[in-house]
């Protein structure tokens, strides 16, 4: 039983290290996801701005 008791602090330390590592991995993955989402939004905004500009630059066609 004493051998297992001595391993407990080491096991807890390893678990804490793994928890911290996985927390960093999760934060990294979340930042990638957020960044890719904002790129898509920027692209849509750019497309909309370009489309609006092309409409604004169009000259009205005569009706006859």
VENHU-V625416 format. One record per residue. N is the residue number from 1. PSI is psi in whole degrees, -180 to 180 (NA if undefined). Layout:
# VENHU-V625416
n = {N,N}
psi = {PSI,PSI}
This chain:
# VENHU-V625416
n = {1,2,3,4,5,6,7,8,9,10,11,12,13,14,15,16,17,18,19,20,21,22,23,24,25,26,27,28,29,30,31,32,33,34,35,36,37,38,39,40,41,42,43,44,45,46,47,48,49,50,51,52,53,54,55,56,57,58,59,60,61,62,63,64}
psi = {-35,-34,-40,-35,-36,-28,-19,-49,-39,-43,-44,-41,-44,-42,-41,-41,-44,-41,-44,-43,-49,-32,-41,-41,-44,-44,-41,-47,-39,-40,-37,-43,-45,-42,-43,-35,-40,-32,-42,-41,-45,-41,-43,-41,-42,-43,-43,-42,-43,-43,-45,-41,-40,-36,-43,-31,-14,137,141,139,145,150,-13,NA}
